[in-house]
């Protein structure tokens, strides 16, 4: 189970699962507004690296479903 929680997910896949644009996902992660991992930029570099974890992504999706009143049967 720990392996599944620590499994990394590519940003494009996470955006698809969250039904959002990849650029939106990147901007939200850079602003620390998406609790599914973190965006990291090395000093002196222009591009960010995105660390998205399966366990955090799945937890966030469950919370989203709960906040919108969806049930598992829907």
N, CA, C and O atoms as a CHARMM CRD file, in Angstrom:
* protein
*
  296
    1    1 UNK  N      0.82000  -1.20400   0.00000 PROA 1      0.00000
    2    1 UNK  CA     0.00000   0.00000   0.00000 PROA 1      0.00000
    3    1 UNK  C      0.86000   1.26400   0.00000 PROA 1      0.00000
    4    1 UNK  O      0.52200   2.23700  -0.67300 PROA 1      0.00000
    5    2 UNK  N      1.97400   1.26100   0.74900 PROA 2      0.00000
    6    2 UNK  CA     2.83800   2.43000   0.78200 PROA 2      0.00000
    7    2 UNK  C      3.36200   2.76900  -0.60000 PROA 2      0.00000
    8    2 UNK  O      3.50700   3.94300  -0.94000 PROA 2      0.00000
    9    3 UNK  N      3.65000   1.74200  -1.40600 PROA 3      0.00000
   10    3 UNK  CA     4.11900   1.97300  -2.76000 PROA 3      0.00000
   11    3 UNK  C      3.10000   2.71300  -3.59500 PROA 3      0.00000
   12    3 UNK  O      3.45500   3.56100  -4.41400 PROA 3      0.00000
   13    4 UNK  N      1.82900   2.39200  -3.39000 PROA 4      0.00000
   14    4 UNK  CA     0.75200   3.05300  -4.13000 PROA 4      0.00000
   15    4 UNK  C      0.63100   4.51200  -3.71200 PROA 4      0.00000
   16    4 UNK  O      0.41600   5.38100  -4.55600 PROA 4      0.00000
   17    5 UNK  N      0.76600   4.78800  -2.42500 PROA 5      0.00000
   18    5 UNK  CA     0.66000   6.14800  -1.91700 PROA 5      0.00000
   19    5 UNK  C      1.79900   7.01100  -2.46500 PROA 5      0.00000
   20    5 UNK  O      1.58600   8.16900  -2.82600 PROA 5      0.00000
   21    6 UNK  N      3.00100   6.44900  -2.52600 PROA 6      0.00000
   22    6 UNK  CA     4.16900   7.19200  -2.97500 PROA 6      0.00000
   23    6 UNK  C      4.34100   7.17500  -4.49600 PROA 6      0.00000
   24    6 UNK  O      5.23600   7.83400  -5.02500 PROA 6      0.00000
   25    7 UNK  N      3.50300   6.43900  -5.18700 PROA 7      0.00000
   26    7 UNK  CA     3.58900   6.39200  -6.65100 PROA 7      0.00000
   27    7 UNK  C      3.43300   7.79500  -7.21000 PROA 7      0.00000
   28    7 UNK  O      2.53700   8.53900  -6.80900 PROA 7      0.00000
   29    8 UNK  N      4.30700   8.14900  -8.13500 PROA 8      0.00000
   30    8 UNK  CA     4.22300   9.47200  -8.73900 PROA 8      0.00000
   31    8 UNK  C      3.30200   9.45300  -9.94900 PROA 8      0.00000
   32    8 UNK  O      3.19400   8.45500 -10.66200 PROA 8      0.00000
   33    9 UNK  N      2.64900  10.57700 -10.15800 PROA 9      0.00000
   34    9 UNK  CA     1.71000  10.74900 -11.26100 PROA 9      0.00000
   35    9 UNK  C      2.20800  11.92400 -12.09700 PROA 9      0.00000
   36    9 UNK  O      2.62900  12.94700 -11.55700 PROA 9      0.00000
   37   10 UNK  N      2.15700  11.77100 -13.41300 PROA 10     0.00000
   38   10 UNK  CA     2.54900  12.86100 -14.29800 PROA 10     0.00000
   39   10 UNK  C      1.50800  13.98500 -14.24100 PROA 10     0.00000
   40   10 UNK  O      0.31800  13.71700 -14.07200 PROA 10     0.00000
   41   11 UNK  N      1.95100  15.24200 -14.38300 PROA 11     0.00000
   42   11 UNK  CA     1.01000  16.36800 -14.34300 PROA 11     0.00000
   43   11 UNK  C     -0.14400  16.23500 -15.33100 PROA 11     0.00000
   44   11 UNK  O     -1.27900  16.57100 -14.99400 PROA 11     0.00000
   45   12 UNK  N      0.12100  15.75500 -16.53800 PROA 12     0.00000
   46   12 UNK  CA    -0.95000  15.62500 -17.53500 PROA 12     0.00000
   47   12 UNK  C     -2.02900  14.64800 -17.05800 PROA 12     0.00000
   48   12 UNK  O     -3.22000  14.89400 -17.25000 PROA 12     0.00000
   49   13 UNK  N     -1.61400  13.54700 -16.44000 PROA 13     0.00000
   50   13 UNK  CA    -2.56900  12.56100 -15.93600 PROA 13     0.00000
   51   13 UNK  C     -3.37100  13.13500 -14.76900 PROA 13     0.00000
   52   13 UNK  O     -4.58300  12.93700 -14.68300 PROA 13     0.00000
   53   14 UNK  N     -2.69000  13.84200 -13.87900 PROA 14     0.00000
   54   14 UNK  CA    -3.38200  14.44800 -12.73700 PROA 14     0.00000
   55   14 UNK  C     -4.40300  15.48000 -13.21400 PROA 14     0.00000
   56   14 UNK  O     -5.52000  15.52800 -12.70000 PROA 14     0.00000
   57   15 UNK  N     -4.03000  16.29900 -14.18400 PROA 15     0.00000
   58   15 UNK  CA    -4.95100  17.29700 -14.72900 PROA 15     0.00000
   59   15 UNK  C     -6.17300  16.61800 -15.32800 PROA 15     0.00000
   60   15 UNK  O     -7.29800  17.08300 -15.14600 PROA 15     0.00000
   61   16 UNK  N     -5.95600  15.52300 -16.03900 PROA 16     0.00000
   62   16 UNK  CA    -7.06900  14.79200 -16.64100 PROA 16     0.00000
   63   16 UNK  C     -7.99900  14.24900 -15.55700 PROA 16     0.00000
   64   16 UNK  O     -9.22000  14.36000 -15.67200 PROA 16     0.00000
   65   17 UNK  N     -7.42200  13.66200 -14.50300 PROA 17     0.00000
   66   17 UNK  CA    -8.23000  13.10600 -13.42600 PROA 17     0.00000
   67   17 UNK  C     -9.00200  14.18400 -12.67600 PROA 17     0.00000
   68   17 UNK  O    -10.09000  13.92400 -12.16200 PROA 17     0.00000
   69   18 UNK  N     -8.44800  15.38600 -12.60900 PROA 18     0.00000
   70   18 UNK  CA    -9.11500  16.49300 -11.92100 PROA 18     0.00000
   71   18 UNK  C     -9.97500  17.32600 -12.86600 PROA 18     0.00000
   72   18 UNK  O    -10.59200  18.31100 -12.46100 PROA 18     0.00000
   73   19 UNK  N    -10.00400  16.91400 -14.13200 PROA 19     0.00000
   74   19 UNK  CA   -10.81500  17.60400 -15.13800 PROA 19     0.00000
   75   19 UNK  C    -10.44900  19.09100 -15.22900 PROA 19     0.00000
   76   19 UNK  O    -11.31100  19.97000 -15.22000 PROA 19     0.00000
   77   20 UNK  N     -9.13100  19.33500 -15.31600 PROA 20     0.00000
   78   20 UNK  CA    -8.67100  20.71400 -15.45500 PROA 20     0.00000
   79   20 UNK  C     -7.56300  20.78500 -16.49700 PROA 20     0.00000
   80   20 UNK  O     -6.96400  19.77200 -16.85800 PROA 20     0.00000
   81   21 UNK  N     -7.30800  21.96200 -16.95900 PROA 21     0.00000
   82   21 UNK  CA    -6.25400  22.20500 -17.93000 PROA 21     0.00000
   83   21 UNK  C     -4.88800  22.01200 -17.27200 PROA 21     0.00000
   84   21 UNK  O     -4.71700  22.33300 -16.09600 PROA 21     0.00000
   85   22 UNK  N     -3.92900  21.49700 -18.01200 PROA 22     0.00000
   86   22 UNK  CA    -2.58600  21.25600 -17.49000 PROA 22     0.00000
   87   22 UNK  C     -1.94100  22.54600 -16.98600 PROA 22     0.00000
   88   22 UNK  O     -1.24100  22.53200 -15.97400 PROA 22     0.00000
   89   23 UNK  N     -2.17000  23.64900 -17.67800 PROA 23     0.00000
   90   23 UNK  CA    -1.58000  24.92300 -17.24500 PROA 23     0.00000
   91   23 UNK  C     -2.19300  25.38800 -15.92600 PROA 23     0.00000
   92   23 UNK  O     -1.49800  25.95900 -15.08600 PROA 23     0.00000
   93   24 UNK  N     -3.48300  25.14600 -15.74200 PROA 24     0.00000
   94   24 UNK  CA    -4.14300  25.49100 -14.48300 PROA 24     0.00000
   95   24 UNK  C     -3.54800  24.67800 -13.34700 PROA 24     0.00000
   96   24 UNK  O     -3.26000  25.21600 -12.27800 PROA 24     0.00000
   97   25 UNK  N     -3.36300  23.38300 -13.57300 PROA 25     0.00000
   98   25 UNK  CA    -2.76600  22.52500 -12.56000 PROA 25     0.00000
   99   25 UNK  C     -1.37600  23.03900 -12.18300 PROA 25     0.00000
  100   25 UNK  O     -1.05300  23.13800 -11.00000 PROA 25     0.00000
  101   26 UNK  N     -0.57300  23.35700 -13.15800 PROA 26     0.00000
  102   26 UNK  CA     0.78600  23.84300 -12.89200 PROA 26     0.00000
  103   26 UNK  C      0.77500  25.14400 -12.09300 PROA 26     0.00000
  104   26 UNK  O      1.52100  25.29000 -11.12600 PROA 26     0.00000
  105   27 UNK  N     -0.07100  26.08200 -12.50000 PROA 27     0.00000
  106   27 UNK  CA    -0.14200  27.35400 -11.78900 PROA 27     0.00000
  107   27 UNK  C     -0.63500  27.17900 -10.35800 PROA 27     0.00000
  108   27 UNK  O     -0.12300  27.81900  -9.43900 PROA 27     0.00000
  109   28 UNK  N     -1.62600  26.31700 -10.16700 PROA 28     0.00000
  110   28 UNK  CA    -2.13600  26.07700  -8.81700 PROA 28     0.00000
  111   28 UNK  C     -1.08400  25.41000  -7.94000 PROA 28     0.00000
  112   28 UNK  O     -0.97200  25.72300  -6.75500 PROA 28     0.00000
  113   29 UNK  N     -0.31800  24.49700  -8.51400 PROA 29     0.00000
  114   29 UNK  CA     0.73600  23.84600  -7.72900 PROA 29     0.00000
  115   29 UNK  C      1.85200  24.83500  -7.38900 PROA 29     0.00000
  116   29 UNK  O      2.38400  24.80600  -6.27900 PROA 29     0.00000
  117   30 UNK  N      2.20600  25.69800  -8.32300 PROA 30     0.00000
  118   30 UNK  CA     3.23700  26.70300  -8.05300 PROA 30     0.00000
  119   30 UNK  C      2.79400  27.65300  -6.94600 PROA 30     0.00000
  120   30 UNK  O      3.62000  28.12800  -6.16700 PROA 30     0.00000
  121   31 UNK  N      1.49600  27.93100  -6.87300 PROA 31     0.00000
  122   31 UNK  CA     0.94200  28.81900  -5.85000 PROA 31     0.00000
  123   31 UNK  C      0.59300  28.06400  -4.56500 PROA 31     0.00000
  124   31 UNK  O      0.03300  28.64400  -3.63500 PROA 31     0.00000
  125   32 UNK  N      0.92300  26.77500  -4.51700 PROA 32     0.00000
  126   32 UNK  CA     0.63900  25.91100  -3.36600 PROA 32     0.00000
  127   32 UNK  C     -0.84800  25.88900  -3.02200 PROA 32     0.00000
  128   32 UNK  O     -1.22800  25.92200  -1.85100 PROA 32     0.00000
  129   33 UNK  N     -1.68300  25.83300  -4.06200 PROA 33     0.00000
  130   33 UNK  CA    -3.13100  25.81600  -3.87600 PROA 33     0.00000
  131   33 UNK  C     -3.75500  24.47400  -4.23700 PROA 33     0.00000
  132   33 UNK  O     -4.97900  24.34200  -4.27100 PROA 33     0.00000
  133   34 UNK  N     -2.92700  23.49500  -4.50100 PROA 34     0.00000
  134   34 UNK  CA    -3.40400  22.17300  -4.88700 PROA 34     0.00000
  135   34 UNK  C     -2.62200  21.14200  -4.06000 PROA 34     0.00000
  136   34 UNK  O     -1.44400  20.90200  -4.32100 PROA 34     0.00000
  137   35 UNK  N     -3.27900  20.53400  -3.06300 PROA 35     0.00000
  138   35 UNK  CA    -2.57500  19.66300  -2.11400 PROA 35     0.00000
  139   35 UNK  C     -2.35800  18.23300  -2.62100 PROA 35     0.00000
  140   35 UNK  O     -2.75200  17.27100  -1.96100 PROA 35     0.00000
  141   36 UNK  N     -1.74500  18.10100  -3.76800 PROA 36     0.00000
  142   36 UNK  CA    -1.52800  16.76700  -4.34400 PROA 36     0.00000
  143   36 UNK  C     -0.03800  16.46200  -4.48400 PROA 36     0.00000
  144   36 UNK  O      0.33300  15.39800  -4.98100 PROA 36     0.00000
  145   37 UNK  N      0.80300  17.37300  -4.05600 PROA 37     0.00000
  146   37 UNK  CA     2.24400  17.23800  -4.18600 PROA 37     0.00000
  147   37 UNK  C      2.85000  18.62900  -4.12600 PROA 37     0.00000
  148   37 UNK  O      2.34300  19.50800  -3.43000 PROA 37     0.00000
  149   38 UNK  N      3.94000  18.82400  -4.86000 PROA 38     0.00000
  150   38 UNK  CA     4.54200  20.14700  -4.84800 PROA 38     0.00000
  151   38 UNK  C      5.26100  20.44100  -6.15600 PROA 38     0.00000
  152   38 UNK  O      5.65700  19.54300  -6.90000 PROA 38     0.00000
  153   39 UNK  N      5.41100  21.74000  -6.40300 PROA 39     0.00000
  154   39 UNK  CA     6.16700  22.22400  -7.56000 PROA 39     0.00000
  155   39 UNK  C      7.49100  22.74800  -7.02100 PROA 39     0.00000
  156   39 UNK  O      7.52400  23.46500  -6.02200 PROA 39     0.00000
  157   40 UNK  N      8.56800  22.38800  -7.68300 PROA 40     0.00000
  158   40 UNK  CA     9.89100  22.75300  -7.20800 PROA 40     0.00000
  159   40 UNK  C     10.70900  23.31000  -8.36500 PROA 40     0.00000
  160   40 UNK  O     10.74900  22.73200  -9.45100 PROA 40     0.00000
  161   41 UNK  N     11.35600  24.43800  -8.11500 PROA 41     0.00000
  162   41 UNK  CA    12.23100  25.03200  -9.12600 PROA 41     0.00000
  163   41 UNK  C     13.62000  25.17600  -8.52600 PROA 41     0.00000
  164   41 UNK  O     13.80200  25.83300  -7.50100 PROA 41     0.00000
  165   42 UNK  N     14.59200  24.55800  -9.17300 PROA 42     0.00000
  166   42 UNK  CA    15.96800  24.64200  -8.69700 PROA 42     0.00000
  167   42 UNK  C     16.49400  26.06200  -8.89300 PROA 42     0.00000
  168   42 UNK  O     16.13900  26.73900  -9.85800 PROA 42     0.00000
  169   43 UNK  N     17.33400  26.49800  -7.97500 PROA 43     0.00000
  170   43 UNK  CA    17.91100  27.85100  -8.11100 PROA 43     0.00000
  171   43 UNK  C     18.62300  28.01600  -9.45800 PROA 43     0.00000
  172   43 UNK  O     19.39400  27.15700  -9.88600 PROA 43     0.00000
  173   44 UNK  N     18.34300  29.13000 -10.10000 PROA 44     0.00000
  174   44 UNK  CA    18.96900  29.42400 -11.38200 PROA 44     0.00000
  175   44 UNK  C     18.27900  28.78700 -12.57900 PROA 44     0.00000
  176   44 UNK  O     18.68400  29.02800 -13.71600 PROA 44     0.00000
  177   45 UNK  N     17.25200  27.98400 -12.35300 PROA 45     0.00000
  178   45 UNK  CA    16.52500  27.32200 -13.44100 PROA 45     0.00000
  179   45 UNK  C     15.23800  28.07700 -13.73600 PROA 45     0.00000
  180   45 UNK  O     14.73100  28.81700 -12.89300 PROA 45     0.00000
  181   46 UNK  N     14.71500  27.88200 -14.94600 PROA 46     0.00000
  182   46 UNK  CA    13.46600  28.53100 -15.34500 PROA 46     0.00000
  183   46 UNK  C     12.25400  27.62400 -15.17200 PROA 46     0.00000
  184   46 UNK  O     11.15000  28.09600 -14.90400 PROA 46     0.00000
  185   47 UNK  N     12.46800  26.31600 -15.32800 PROA 47     0.00000
  186   47 UNK  CA    11.34500  25.38200 -15.30600 PROA 47     0.00000
  187   47 UNK  C     11.16000  24.73900 -13.94000 PROA 47     0.00000
  188   47 UNK  O     12.11300  24.51800 -13.19300 PROA 47     0.00000
  189   48 UNK  N      9.90000  24.44900 -13.64100 PROA 48     0.00000
  190   48 UNK  CA     9.54000  23.75100 -12.41200 PROA 48     0.00000
  191   48 UNK  C      9.52400  22.24600 -12.65500 PROA 48     0.00000
  192   48 UNK  O      9.31500  21.78200 -13.77600 PROA 48     0.00000
  193   49 UNK  N      9.74600  21.50700 -11.59300 PROA 49     0.00000
  194   49 UNK  CA     9.51200  20.06300 -11.57700 PROA 49     0.00000
  195   49 UNK  C      8.28200  19.85000 -10.70400 PROA 49     0.00000
  196   49 UNK  O      8.10700  20.53400  -9.69600 PROA 49     0.00000
  197   50 UNK  N      7.43800  18.91400 -11.08400 PROA 50     0.00000
  198   50 UNK  CA     6.18700  18.66500 -10.36500 PROA 50     0.00000
  199   50 UNK  C      6.22400  17.27200  -9.76500 PROA 50     0.00000
  200   50 UNK  O      6.44300  16.28000 -10.46000 PROA 50     0.00000
  201   51 UNK  N      6.00700  17.22000  -8.46300 PROA 51     0.00000
  202   51 UNK  CA     5.99100  15.95200  -7.74200 PROA 51     0.00000
  203   51 UNK  C      4.56300  15.74700  -7.26100 PROA 51     0.00000
  204   51 UNK  O      4.11900  16.37400  -6.29900 PROA 51     0.00000
  205   52 UNK  N      3.85400  14.86100  -7.94400 PROA 52     0.00000
  206   52 UNK  CA     2.44900  14.57600  -7.64100 PROA 52     0.00000
  207   52 UNK  C      2.38200  13.12300  -7.19800 PROA 52     0.00000
  208   52 UNK  O      2.89400  12.23000  -7.87400 PROA 52     0.00000
  209   53 UNK  N      1.75200  12.90000  -6.06800 PROA 53     0.00000
  210   53 UNK  CA     1.69600  11.55900  -5.49300 PROA 53     0.00000
  211   53 UNK  C      0.29100  10.98800  -5.56100 PROA 53     0.00000
  212   53 UNK  O     -0.68600  11.67500  -5.26500 PROA 53     0.00000
  213   54 UNK  N      0.19900   9.72300  -5.95600 PROA 54     0.00000
  214   54 UNK  CA    -1.08900   9.03900  -6.13300 PROA 54     0.00000
  215   54 UNK  C     -1.95700   9.14900  -4.88000 PROA 54     0.00000
  216   54 UNK  O     -3.13900   9.47700  -4.98300 PROA 54     0.00000
  217   55 UNK  N     -1.40200   8.88600  -3.71900 PROA 55     0.00000
  218   55 UNK  CA    -2.19200   8.92700  -2.48500 PROA 55     0.00000
  219   55 UNK  C     -2.79200  10.29900  -2.22900 PROA 55     0.00000
  220   55 UNK  O     -3.96500  10.40600  -1.87100 PROA 55     0.00000
  221   56 UNK  N     -1.99800  11.35100  -2.40900 PROA 56     0.00000
  222   56 UNK  CA    -2.50100  12.71200  -2.19700 PROA 56     0.00000
  223   56 UNK  C     -3.53800  13.09200  -3.24600 PROA 56     0.00000
  224   56 UNK  O     -4.52700  13.75500  -2.93600 PROA 56     0.00000
  225   57 UNK  N     -3.31200  12.67400  -4.47800 PROA 57     0.00000
  226   57 UNK  CA    -4.26500  12.95500  -5.55500 PROA 57     0.00000
  227   57 UNK  C     -5.59600  12.26400  -5.28300 PROA 57     0.00000
  228   57 UNK  O     -6.65300  12.88000  -5.41700 PROA 57     0.00000
  229   58 UNK  N     -5.55300  11.00100  -4.90400 PROA 58     0.00000
  230   58 UNK  CA    -6.78900  10.26700  -4.61400 PROA 58     0.00000
  231   58 UNK  C     -7.53100  10.86100  -3.42200 PROA 58     0.00000
  232   58 UNK  O     -8.75700  10.96400  -3.44700 PROA 58     0.00000
  233   59 UNK  N     -6.79700  11.25500  -2.37500 PROA 59     0.00000
  234   59 UNK  CA    -7.43400  11.88900  -1.21200 PROA 59     0.00000
  235   59 UNK  C     -8.11500  13.18800  -1.61100 PROA 59     0.00000
  236   59 UNK  O     -9.23700  13.46200  -1.18400 PROA 59     0.00000
  237   60 UNK  N     -7.44000  13.98800  -2.42800 PROA 60     0.00000
  238   60 UNK  CA    -8.00400  15.26400  -2.86800 PROA 60     0.00000
  239   60 UNK  C     -9.26400  15.04300  -3.69900 PROA 60     0.00000
  240   60 UNK  O    -10.24600  15.76900  -3.54300 PROA 60     0.00000
  241   61 UNK  N     -9.24200  14.05200  -4.57400 PROA 61     0.00000
  242   61 UNK  CA   -10.42400  13.76000  -5.39600 PROA 61     0.00000
  243   61 UNK  C    -11.59300  13.32800  -4.50600 PROA 61     0.00000
  244   61 UNK  O    -12.73500  13.70500  -4.77000 PROA 61     0.00000
  245   62 UNK  N    -11.33000  12.54900  -3.46200 PROA 62     0.00000
  246   62 UNK  CA   -12.38900  12.13800  -2.53700 PROA 62     0.00000
  247   62 UNK  C    -12.98800  13.34500  -1.82800 PROA 62     0.00000
  248   62 UNK  O    -14.20400  13.44400  -1.66600 PROA 62     0.00000
  249   63 UNK  N    -12.11300  14.26700  -1.40500 PROA 63     0.00000
  250   63 UNK  CA   -12.61100  15.47700  -0.73000 PROA 63     0.00000
  251   63 UNK  C    -13.44200  16.32900  -1.67300 PROA 63     0.00000
  252   63 UNK  O    -14.44500  16.90900  -1.25800 PROA 63     0.00000
  253   64 UNK  N    -13.03900  16.41400  -2.94300 PROA 64     0.00000
  254   64 UNK  CA   -13.81300  17.17700  -3.92200 PROA 64     0.00000
  255   64 UNK  C    -15.19700  16.57400  -4.10400 PROA 64     0.00000
  256   64 UNK  O    -16.19500  17.29300  -4.12900 PROA 64     0.00000
  257   65 UNK  N    -15.25400  15.26400  -4.22900 PROA 65     0.00000
  258   65 UNK  CA   -16.54900  14.59600  -4.39600 PROA 65     0.00000
  259   65 UNK  C    -17.43500  14.85100  -3.18700 PROA 65     0.00000
  260   65 UNK  O    -18.62700  15.11800  -3.33800 PROA 65     0.00000
  261   66 UNK  N    -16.86700  14.77200  -1.99200 PROA 66     0.00000
  262   66 UNK  CA   -17.63000  15.01000  -0.77300 PROA 66     0.00000
  263   66 UNK  C    -18.13000  16.43000  -0.68000 PROA 66     0.00000
  264   66 UNK  O    -19.24800  16.65700  -0.21600 PROA 66     0.00000
  265   67 UNK  N    -17.33100  17.40000  -1.10800 PROA 67     0.00000
  266   67 UNK  CA   -17.71900  18.80800  -0.99100 PROA 67     0.00000
  267   67 UNK  C    -18.81100  19.18100  -1.99400 PROA 67     0.00000
  268   67 UNK  O    -19.51300  20.17400  -1.80900 PROA 67     0.00000
  269   68 UNK  N    -18.95300  18.38500  -3.05600 PROA 68     0.00000
  270   68 UNK  CA   -19.99900  18.67300  -4.03100 PROA 68     0.00000
  271   68 UNK  C    -21.20600  17.76000  -3.86300 PROA 68     0.00000
  272   68 UNK  O    -22.13700  17.79500  -4.66900 PROA 68     0.00000
  273   69 UNK  N    -21.18700  16.94400  -2.81600 PROA 69     0.00000
  274   69 UNK  CA   -22.34600  16.11600  -2.51600 PROA 69     0.00000
  275   69 UNK  C    -22.49700  14.89000  -3.40800 PROA 69     0.00000
  276   69 UNK  O    -23.57600  14.30000  -3.46200 PROA 69     0.00000
  277   70 UNK  N    -21.45000  14.50200  -4.10000 PROA 70     0.00000
  278   70 UNK  CA   -21.52300  13.31300  -4.92900 PROA 70     0.00000
  279   70 UNK  C    -21.37700  12.07800  -4.06200 PROA 70     0.00000
  280   70 UNK  O    -20.66900  12.08900  -3.05500 PROA 70     0.00000
  281   71 UNK  N    -22.04600  11.03000  -4.45700 PROA 71     0.00000
  282   71 UNK  CA   -21.86400   9.76000  -3.76300 PROA 71     0.00000
  283   71 UNK  C    -21.07300   8.82100  -4.63800 PROA 71     0.00000
  284   71 UNK  O    -20.89800   9.07700  -5.83000 PROA 71     0.00000
  285   72 UNK  N    -20.59100   7.73100  -4.06000 PROA 72     0.00000
  286   72 UNK  CA   -19.82900   6.76700  -4.83800 PROA 72     0.00000
  287   72 UNK  C    -20.68500   6.09900  -5.90100 PROA 72     0.00000
  288   72 UNK  O    -20.16500   5.63100  -6.91400 PROA 72     0.00000
  289   73 UNK  N    -21.99100   6.05100  -5.67900 PROA 73     0.00000
  290   73 UNK  CA   -22.89900   5.39000  -6.61200 PROA 73     0.00000
  291   73 UNK  C    -23.18900   6.25600  -7.83300 PROA 73     0.00000
  292   73 UNK  O    -23.64500   5.74800  -8.85800 PROA 73     0.00000
  293   74 UNK  N    -22.93100   7.54500  -7.73300 PROA 74     0.00000
  294   74 UNK  CA   -23.25900   8.44700  -8.85100 PROA 74     0.00000
  295   74 UNK  C    -22.34800   8.25500 -10.03200 PROA 74     0.00000
  296   74 UNK  O    -22.49800   8.93800 -11.04500 PROA 74     0.00000
